[in-house]
């Protein structure tokens, strides 16, 4: 159902795929090689309606949802491309779109990825990303199958997050934290909060202390993502020293924290860069 319109190969081995869909629209998927496995980053929508101001995909607006078959076909295509040399893979729905805004199709695809008649992937190797759609998060919490859940938080106060992520005006931080706090321990352990590190906006010691307070008592992890700068985005990447200090404060407060190594920046394949780029 999806065909490769173009491939863009990064110097670090990451490959961004521009995929043509049956109606002539385009979506993007990314293959990220690692030492022990590969990660397939796939899209759930053409564009995105949420308008996060640090994300190029959000500037596109939403064209349409992808069907379950279109989501699955991205993974099948990537398997055909790389499985002979990398048979072990994980799937992350962190490409174009808000997966929980396309709930039924995304869950149908996940059931196929996990099912013995499908790809037989354990749920620990499937991740959904969300900007914090609270009703859909509540629904996901009741599902018999629960993938890894990656929550894009970025701003740790409602004032900052309202500006950076307009969805916060409808579903503020407190509502997101309440859902995670009430997850069973085994599910809570599979939650990752993602924080984009933006200079002078989300990278202060006070931000780190506030995030530590918000997560106190929870068995979650935090991923710090240095902003992928672009001409169309009016922000700068936080300095390494400030990211490291942020990381140190979270660790000191007992929060498992990682700093993501950006991959595919030189081919517009990194986090927040997907925008149906033709060349």
N, C-alpha and C positions, 0 to 999 in steps of 0.2 A: 504493500500500500504506500509506503514511503520509498523514495528513490534518492540516491545521492546526487545532488546538483553540483556540489563542490566540496573539496576537502582542504583544510588549512592546517598544515603541520607545524607545530611549535618547535623551537630549538630544544625544549625539554622533553619532547616526545609526545606531548599532548596533541590530540587531533580534534579539531572542531569540524563538525559535519553540518553543512547547510542542506536540509532535506526538503525535497519538493513533495507536497501532498497531492491527493487525487484531484483537488479543485484548483490546483495551481498556487495555493498558498505555501508559505515556507515556515518550517520550524527548525530548531537547532538542537543538536545533541553533541556531547563531548565525551571522548575516550581519554581517560587519564591513567597512564601506566604507573604502576608502583612495583617495588621489588618482588612482592609475594603475590600480587593480584592486580587486576585492573578495576577501575571504577567507571561505570557508565552513567553519565549525567544526562537525564532525558527531560523533555518538555511535557507539560500537561495542557498547555493552551498555546494558541498563536497570539503572542503579545501578552499583556497583563493589564488588568484594570486598576491595580492598587496604587500606582503612581508614587512609589517610594523615590524620593528625590535624588538618592545616590545610586540608582540603578538604571542602566540604559534601557533595559526591557520595559520598565515602567513608562518610559517616554513614548513607547509605541501605542499605548492604549490596548484594549482587548479587541481582537478580531473575532475569535470563536474558541470554544473548547475543542480539545482533541478527543476523538472517540477512544474507547478502550483498545480497539484494534490498532489505531494509530499510535497509541502509547506503546503497545506491545511490539509493533513492527519496528519501532526505533531500536528496541533492545535486540530483536532478532537480527536486524541489519548489523548492529555493532558486534554481535556474537560471530556472525559470518566473517566480519572484517578481521577480528583479532583472536578469536577462540583457538585457532590452531597453535598459536604461540603462547596464549595466556588463557588457559581453560578455567581459571578461578577468577570470579568477578563478583562485584557488588553493584547494586542499582540504587542511584539516588535521584529522587525527583526534585532536582534543584535547577532545572533548566528554565525555559521560558514559562511564565505563568504561575499562578497560585494553585497548587494541587487541590487544596481543600475547597476551592471555589468550583471545582469540577469533580465533586465528591464521588458520585456513582461510578463514573468512568475510571477514575483513579483506583478506587477499591476493587473494581472488576479486574483491572490489570494486575493489581497486587495479588489477588487470589490466584490468577494464572501463574504469576511468577513463583508463587509458593507451592502450588498444587503438584501432587505426584504425577498428574497427567499434563502438567505444564513444564516449568523450568526447574522445579524441585529445590528452589532456593530457600534456605532458612530465613525466618523473619529478621534475624540479626544482620542479614546482608541486604536488607531493603530499607530505604529511608525516605520518608516524606518530609518536605520542608514546608513551613507555613509562616506567614507574616503575623499570624495570631487571629484567625477567624474563630472566635469563641464558640458559636453554636456547633460548627463542624468539629472542633476539637472535643467538645462534650460528647458528640456522637461517636467519634473515633474511640474515645475512652471506653465505650461500651461494646465495641466490636469484639468478636471472638478472636480475630487476628489483629495483632498490634505491632506494626513495624517500628523501627527507630523513628523518633519524632524530633526534627530539627526546627527550632523556633527562632526566627529572625527577630531579635530584640533590639540590638544596636543602641538606641537611647535608653537610659535606665531611669529617666524621669518622664512623666507624662508631658511636661512642657516641651522637652526636646523631641520626644518620640512623636508627638502630635505634628510637629513640623516635618520631621524626616519621613515619617510613615503615616500618612493620613488615616489609615485603618485604625490607628490608636484612638482617634476621636470617637469612634464607635465602640471599640473594644479595648479599654485601657489596660495598663500593665497589671493592675490588681486582679482583674478578671482572669487574665492568662495565668498568673501565679496561683490563683485559687484552684484552677483545674489541675495543674501539675501537682500541687501540694496534696490533692485528694486522690491521685492515682495510687494503685497498689504498688508496694515497693519494687516488685520485679518490673513493672512498667515504668515507674519513675526513673529507674536506672538507665532506661533507654532514651531518655530525653536529653537533648543537647541544645543549649542556648547559644545562638550565633550573635556575635557583636562585631559590627564593622567599625574599625578603628579610624576615625576621622579627626584630623588635626583640630584641636581646640573646641571640639564639639562632644566627642564621646570617649576621650582618651585621658581624662584627668584622674588623679588619685582619689578625688571625691567620688567620681563615677565608679571607680573600682570598689570603694568602700560601700557605696549604695547598692551595687550589684551583690556584694557579699551579704549585705543585710537582707535583700530580697530573697536570696537563695538559702538562707540559714535553715538548717535542718532537712534540706532536700538532698536526695541522692542523684543529683544531676551533674552534667558536665558543661563546660563553657568552651567555645571555640572563638578565638580572637582572629578576625580576618582583616588584615591591612587593606584599606580601601584601594580598589583598582581605579586609579585616576583616569580621566578621559576629558577631552576638550569640552564635551557637552555637560560635564558635571562640575558645579561650582565649589568643589571641596578639594582638599589635599589629604594625602595619606599621612597618618600620624607618624611621628618620628619613632624609629626603632627603640630608642631609649625609653620613651613614654609607654610603648607597648610592653616592653619588658618589665617596667615598673608596675603596670596594670596587672600583668601576669603574676608578678611576685606578691602583690597584695591579695589577690584571689587565692593563691596557694597558701599563703599564711593564714587565711581564714578558712582553710579546709575545703576549698572548692577545686575539684579536679579541672584543670584548665590547660588548653593547648593553643599554640599559635599556628594557624594554618599557613603552610607554604604555598604561595600563589603559583598556579600553574596555567600555562597557556596564554599569558598576558599578551605576548607578541602576535597572537593570531585572534585576538578578541574572544578568547575562549574561557576567560577566568570569571569568577563570581561577579555578577552584576554587569557583564559586558555583552551578553547575548542580545542582539538586536537585528537579526536577519541580515547581517552584513554579507554582501555579495562578494566583496574582494578584500 
